[in-house]
């Protein structure tokens, strides 16, 4: 999460440096702030839910799911590449 926050802040600062602070009007700043707050609380809730789930079930089901999803993506990509 700190990496994502730093990347987002970097992109925002790069945008503001390139286009200037006046590139966004008050309404756009309000939309940006609302999106930031909503995404923060949704992410916080998801991380809390996932940590609770892991405490009850452990990492094994999650690991199996991730391995199966990874294999499925590799098969899908290989079919796209070798058409």
Buried (B, 14 or more C-beta within 10 A) or exposed (E): EEEEEEEEEEEEEEEEEEEEEEEBEEEEEEEEEEEEEEEEEEEEEEEEEEEEEEEEEEEEEEEEEEEEEEEEEEEEEEEEEEE
